[in-house]
Structures are given as structure tokens and as C-alpha cells.
Amino acid sequence: MSVTGSDRPHTLTGRLGVGSIVFMVVAAAAPLTVIAGTVPLGLAAGNGAAFPTTFALCMGILLLFAVGFCAMSRHVPNAGAFYSYVQRGLGRPLGLGSAFLALVTYAAVQLAVFGYIGAVIDALVQHWGGPALPWWVWTLVVVAVVGVLGYRHIELSGKVLGALLIAEVAIVLVFDAVVVGRGEQLSTAFLQPSQFVSGSLGIAIMFAIASFIGFEATAVFRDEARDPQRTIPRATYTALLLIGVFYTLSAWAVVSAWGDAAAIEAAGADPGNMIVTTITNILGPVGGDVAQVLLMTSLFAAALSFHNVLARYYFSLGNSGALHAAVGRSHPRHSSPHVASLTQTIVAAAFIVIFAIAGMDPVTQVFAWMAGTATLGVLALMTLTCAAVLVFFRRNRVDTRAWNTLVAPALGLIGLLACLVLTVSNFPTLIGGSGALAFGIGLVLVLAFVFGVVWSRLRTVTGSLPATPTPAADAA
């Protein structure tokens, strides 16, 4: 059945301000999880004690991306994020290809988080004398709780994420302050160019850029924002700056807590427990126990954030006619994408059951493979979006600011292409060393994109999708 824009009254509503949206996208980035998981890997396999500088470099590249992203946001009236931007700039087929690529990408990152949190909860329960249960039991409980919160109004999720985010950031900032206050062996490696380019800079950039996944999701909440044209750009810049500064400062504090050489040695010897050990050494056993609990809540917050993002992608695609119209319905009381949310909950639970039946390890396989998939997918999406921004403003002279519409997006595109090339070349390392697996994951992402392109053309031919907007329509 053909569904046109005028036949769809379903919309999302809310009064989310900058703070609420920032909480949701920063929670998706899972700051404590990055400090606990990515920093040791960057120290051991990347550019050593200068790894904190890599966060600052990646933040700079993404700020250039954000300039064009925010400039175009006022000309993208719906909440499809990457899908909407690519469609407006590069046409409906590539836009829908990006939409299906985004669905696979964000589903992968949520599955990565679900795998990791199952292992973390199991370890915590056993640490406190509880029973040893399969990781997937705890994961399915988390999937259910996330599904309930995602089904309800977005402001409830915002409150939950705000509380969890404040707690996880607070303990790391206390750790940072204590390390700086002690003033012992504070690292200067980040100031030395020779240190920055030492080791494997490509692997360091790959790990660092992956840590920012989630900040770009601000545009997904456009329909629920108080004043989208102002709220979305402010939330995007604020989230990116907060994440980048937090990562850079905290990674430097971790290195300083050990000393340059000792930090690299500790990261190589026991990367999984390095951060908890570091916090325990600085803040005592109670601090270490609290950090372990907050690592679990950090993962829960990330899972809830990505669930909300995925639900809104499904909702947008249902409203556009690319998916069944039922997915585009909003709840009459909660004003939430309840059908899309339920769909995502069922999909996630089904994959967890498949992983459990296959006997996959929740960390070395589920987390590593899915996180690698998400990293490659998000970089591809941001690269496409940057290109779409450049094309859109060249075709439609609705904004003549050279920096915002040409220079910054072009520099961002160059930086993102470099990161994409580095990620592809080091992709086997990111997912555990298998070249065949790396090829298979890349193929899945390519097929998702191609499917979207073909689906768009088929639906347009049959009249299920409206024609691609013309430049004149865009300008209007």
C-alpha cells in the first residue's frame, strides 16, 4: 500500500533542551567504558603515552564535520539524521542506502554493548557472592528494561541517562583531580611530536575515532527538541567538546598515574583491568568497587541511548514509506515511537539468542566484532554526510558562508577519509585479527547500503516512495 506524507499524522513530540539531548548522546558514547576499554588498547597497541593527544586530533576532525552538519541541520526538516542529510544532498537512493547502513551500524553497536554488559554484570554478581549464570541471561534482562524505557516518553529516558551519566563522569573527574593534585610524574608525552607519531599512529586514530560514536545522533531527536534550529547545533557542539575534552584529560590522567613507561607496560599486561586497578590505586578499594558498578551503568546508559536512536531511525523510515507504515506510528499518550521501539527490542533479543546458541564469547567475539562493525559503518556514514553537505550547499545557495558550507566540510571530509582508510587497513586488528572475518563484516555493510539503494529505486518505480526533492524544493 502506498503511503504519502499527507496520510501520516504520526509525529514525535517533546521539549528536550540542549542538556537533555547532550546527556543522551554523551551517554551513548559511554565515557567510562571508553576510559576503561579503549585507553589501555590505545596505550598498548597505538602510540603509547601520547595516546591522549589522539583524542584531541580526532575531536578536531569531528568539529570540522560538525560545522557543515550543523549548518545543514536547519534545512533538514525531519529526524532521520544521516539518512535525511544524505538524501537531501545526494538523492533518495543514496539516502535510503545510508538509512539501511545506519540501521545495521547502530544495531551492531547496541549488540556490542549488550554483549559486554552481560559479561560485566556476571562478573559483578560473582564478585559479590552471587550465582554464576550465562552472560546472555543478564543481557536479556537488560534488553527488556531498555525496551520498557524506550517504549515510554523520551523525557523519561533523558532523566535516567542524566543520572547515570553524572555518576560515571563524576568518579573519573574525581580521579583526574586527585592525580593532578598529587602533581607526581605528570606526563608530558602529549607535548612531544616524536612521541605522538611513535608506535602505530594509525591504530591509535582508529581506536580514538571509534570512541566518539554517538555524538552525531543529536539530529535524531529533532522532532522532540524544544527549538530544533538552535537546540540541535548547540547540543552537537557541546556534546563533542565535552566528550573530546573528557577523553583527552582522563587518558592523560591515567598515563600520569603510572608514569609513561609503566602505563604502557600495565596496559599491555592487563588491559581489561587496568582502569579499575588504577582507580583503586588512587582512590582506594571503595573507589575501585564503585568504578566497577558504574562501568555497568555506563554500558546500560549506552544501550538505552542507542535503542532510542535506532527506534527513531525505524520511525523515520516508516514515515517515509521505506518500511511498513506501522513502524512510523507514535504512541497516543507517550508520544514515543512505540512500534519502532518494540521492533528494535525484538530484533536485539533475537540476535542475543542466536549469539548464545552459537556459544559466542560476549567480549572477544560479540563485543569486538560488533564494535568493529559499528566503527567502520559510522565512519562511512559521516563521510557520506560530509559529501552530502558540500553538494547540498553547492546546489542550493541558501547559505553563502564559505567556512560553514565549504572550507570546514571539505577539511572534515579529508580527515574522515583518512580515518576511514586507516580503519579499513587496520580492521582485522580492531576485530581480533581475522582477515576473512574483516572481509565478511565489510561485505555486510556494503550489502546493507546496496540494498537500500535498490529498494529505493524499486519503491519509487512502484509509487511507494515520492520522488526525490528537487534543488528548488530544497531551497524553498
N, C-alpha and C positions, 0 to 999 in steps of 0.2 A: 504494500500500500504506500502510495506517495504521501509524504508529509511535508508541507510547506511551512515557511516561517510564520505565516499568519495563523496557522492552525495550532500553534503550540503556545499556550498561555503559561506553561510551567517555567518559573524563574526561581532563583535563589535570592533570599533577602537577608540582610543583616546590617549591623552598624559597626563593623570592625574598624578600629582605628589603626594607626601605624604600629603601636605597641603590640596589639593582639596578633597582627599579621607577622611582625618580626618574631614574636615568640614561636609561632607555628613553623616558620621556615628555618629559624636557628635551631629549633628542636629537631627538625628533620636532619640537619647537619650533624646532630649528636656530638656536641663538643667534647664531652668527657670520653666518649667512645673513640673519637679521633686521637685524643691525647694518649689514651691507653693502648690503642691498636696501631695507629699509623705512625706516630712519632718514633717508637722503637724500631719499626721497619725502615723508616727513613734514615735513622741514625746508623743502622747496621748495614743496610744494602744500598743506601743513597750516597749523599755527600757528607756523611759523618756529622761532626759537631756544628757544621754550618747549615744543617738542615732547616733550622728555624727561618733563615733568610729565604728559603724556597717558598715558604708560605707567603711571605711578603711579595715575592715576584709574581706568584700566581694570583694574589689579590689584585695586583696592578693590572694584569691581563684581563681579569674579570671585571674590573672597574671600567676599562675601555669598552668591553662588551656591554656593560650596564648603561653606558651613556646612550648608545643607539637604541637599546632595548627600552629604556625609559622614554626617550624622545618619541618612539613609535607607539608607546602604550596608549596615548590619547587618541590615536587613530585606529585602535583595535577595540571595537565595542563589546566583544564577548570575552568569556573567561577561559578560552581554550589554550592559553599560554603559547608554547612553541607552535602548536598546530595552527592557531589563529594568525600568528606572526608570519609563518612561512606561507600560509595560504594567501595572505594579503600581499606579500612581496613577490612570491614565486609562482603563485597559481594554485588552484584547488588540488590537482593531482599530487604535487609535491607536498602540499599542506596535509592532505589526508595520509600520505606516506609517512610524514613526520608524526602524525597522530598515532598511528599504529606502532611506529618505532618508540614513541613515548610510552605507550601502554606497556610494551614489553620491557622497556628500560626501568620504569618505576615499579613495575611488578617484580622485577629482578631485585631491585634494591630493598624492597619490602621483604621479600623472601630471604634475602641475606640477613636482614635484621632479625627476622623470626627464627632463623636457624641459630644465630649467635645467642639470642636471649634465652632460648631453650637450654643451651649449654650453661649459660651463666646462672640461671635460676637453679638448675640441678646441682651445680657446684655449691651455691649458697645454701641450699636446703641440706645437703650432706654435711657442709661445714658446721651447721648449727645442729647436727644430730638427727636430721630428718631422713626419710627413706630415699633410697636410690631408685629413681624412676627413669624411664626412657625420656630423652630430651623432648621428643615430639609431644609427649603428654602436656608438659608445661607450655610448649609453643601453641598447642591448640586452645589451651585456656586463654592465653594472651590474644590469640586471633578472635576469640569470642568476645572478650572485653573490648578490644579495639572496635569490633563490629558494632557493639551496642553504642559506644560513644560516637562512632561515625554516623550512625543512623539518626542521631538526635541533632539538635541545632548546633551550628558551628561554634557559637559562643561558649557552649559547654566544653568542647574540645579545647578552645582557646584558654579557658580558665585552668583546666587540668595541665595543659602544656606549660602555661606560665609558671605554675607552682613547681613542677618538676624541673624546668629549665633553671629557675633561680637557684634551686638546691644544688644541681650538678655544677653550675658555674661557680657558685659560692665557694665550694670546697677547693676547687682548683685555684681560685683567686686568693684564698687564704694561704694555700701552699705557695703560690707565687710571691706573696707579700713576705712570708717568713723567709724564703730563700733570699730575696733581695735584702731584707732587713739584717740577715746574718752577715751579708757582704763578703762571704768567703768564696774564693775561686770562681768569681763570676766570669762566665765565658765571654771571650772577645772574638771567637771564631767567625761570628756573623759579620764582623767588620773587615775580614781579610778575604780579598778576591781569590787568592790562591786556594784557600780552604773551600770557598763556595764551589769552585769548579773541580775540586778533587773528587776522587771516587767515581760514582756513577751519577752524574747530574740528571741524566735522562730518567732514571728510575726514581730519583728524588722528586722531580717535577711530576711524574706520573702519580706517585702517592699523594703529593700535596694537592694537586688539582682535583683528585678524587674526593678529598676531604671537604670540598665546598659544595658537593652535590646537595641540592635542596634550596639554596638561596634564590634560585631563579623561579621558584614556584610562587612568588608573590602575586604574579599576574593571574594565577588560577583563582584567587579569591576576589577578583574584580567585582563580581556581582554582589558580594557580601560586604564590600568595603563602604565606609561612610561617605567618602568623596574620592571615587576611583582615580580621577585625573591627578589628584595630589597625593593620595594615600599610597598608591602603588609605587610610584617613583621614590618617594621618601622611604618606604619600607624596604625597597630593594637596596638602595644605597646604605641605609642603616644596618640592615642585616649583613651585607657583605663586609662593611667596615668592622662591625663587631666581631664577626667570625674571624676575619683575617688578623685583626689585632690580637684577639684572644689566642689564636693558634700560635702566632709568632712569639708572643710574650711567654706563654705557658711552655712551649717547646724549649725556648731559651732557658727558662727556669729549671726545667728537667735536666738539661745539659749542665747547668751551673751547679745543681745539687750534687752531681757526681764529679764534675771536672771533665774536660774534653775527652781525654783518653779513656777514663773509667766509664764514662757514659756510653761510648761506642762499644766497649767490652761488655758492659751489662746488657745492652740492647741485643748484642749478638748471642750472649749466653742464655738469656731467658726473656725474650721479647714479650711473651704473653703476660708475665707477672711484673715486668719492670716498673710500671707506673704505680701499682699498688705497693710494691716494695719501696719505691721512692717516697711516696706519701707517708707510709708507715715510718720510714727513717726520719722524716722531717716533722710529722705531726703526731707520731706515736701510734700504738696499736689501735686505739679507738678511731683515729683518723683513717687508718687502713681499712677497718671494718666498714666505716661509713662510706668510703670510696667504693667498696665492692657493691654495697647496696645501691648507691647512686649510679653505678655503671649499669645495673639492671634497669633502673628507672630511666636512664638516658636512652637505652635501647627501646624501652616501651614508648617513650615520647617520640622517637624517630619512627617507630612502626605506626603510631597513630597519625603522625603528620603525613607520611606517605600514603596512608589509607585515604586521608582527606583529599590529597592531590589526585590520586587515581580515581576516586569517586567522581570528582569534578571533570576529569577527562572523559569518563564514560558518559556523564551527564551532558557535556557539551556535544559529544558525538551523537548522542541520542536526539538532541535538539536539532542538530544539523541534518538528520536523516541518514547519517553514515552507519548508525546502529539502530536497533529496534527502538521505536518511539517510547516504549515503556521505560527504557533506561534514562530518558530525559525528563521523567516526572519528578516533581518536588512534593515533599510531604505537606499536607494542608495545615498541619499545626507547627511542625518543627522547621518548615521552610528549608529542609535539607534534601539532598539528592538520595533519598532513602532506597530507591530501587538500585541505583548505581552502587551505593554503599553495600547493600546486601549482595549484589553480584560480585563485588570485589572480595567480600568476606568468604563467599563460597569458593571462588577461584583460589584464594590463598589457602584455605583449608584443604582443598583437593590436592594442591601441589605438595603441601606438607605430608599428607597421607602417602603420596607417591614417593617422596623422599624417604619416608620411614620404611615403606615396603622394600625399597631398593637398598636399605641399610646404609645410607649415606651419612658420613660424619658431619655434624652440624657446623663445625668450624672450618676444617680443612677442605671440605667439599661444598656444602651448601653455602656457607658464608663467602668463601674465597671465589667460587665460580660465579655466584650471583652478583657479588660486589664488582667483580671484574667486568661482567656483562653491563652493569649499570654505568660504570665509569666510561666505557667505550661508547655506549649509547648516548649519554648526556653530552659528551664532547662532540659527537656527530650532530646532535640536535642544536647545540649552541653555535656550531659552525654554520649550519644551515640558516639559523635565525639571524646571525650576523650578515650573511649574504642577502637574506631577505630584507633586512633593514636598508642596506645600501641600494638595492634595486628599487625598493618602495619609494625612497626619497628622490631617486633619480627620475622616476616616472611621474611622481606627484609632488609638485613644488609647494607642498603645504607647510614646509619648514625649511627656511633658507640658511639656518645656522650651520656653517661649514664644519665646526668642531663636532657638533652633536650628530650630524647626519652623514658625514663623510670621513673626516680625519680619524676620530675615535673609533667608529665601527670598523674602518679599514685596518687600523692598527690592531684592534681586537681580533679581527679575522685572521691576520697574520699570526698573532700569538696563539690563537686557538688551533690553527692548522699545525703549528709547530708542536703543540701539546698532543694533538691527535696523532701525528706521525710518531712521536716518541712513545705514546701509549701503544700503538699498533706494533711497533718494533720490539717493545718490552712486554707485550701482552702475555706471553707464556709465563714470564716471571710473576706477573700480577696474579695469575690464577693457579700457580703451583707448578709450573714448569713443563706442561704438556703442549707441544706444538699442535697435535691433532685436535685436542680439546679447544685450543685457542681458535683454530680454523672453524670448528663447529659452532662456537659461540658467535664468531663474526658472521658466519653464514646465516644464523638465526636472525640476527639484527638486520642484515641485508634483505632477507626474505620478508621480514615484517614490513620494511619500508616499501619494497616492491609490491607486496600485497595491497597496501594502502593506495598506491598509485593506480594499480589495475582496478581495484574496487571502485575508486573514484570515477574512472572512465566508464566502467560498466554501469554504475548508478546514474551517471549523467546521461548516458545514452538511453536508459530506460525511463528517465524522467524522475527518478527518486531523489536526485540532488539538483538544486538550482545551479545555473551556470555560474562560472567564476566571475566575481565582480570585475567590472572594467575599471581602468585607471580613473576615468571620470567619476565613476561611482565612489571610488576610494577617496578622491579629492573632496567630494561632497560631504 
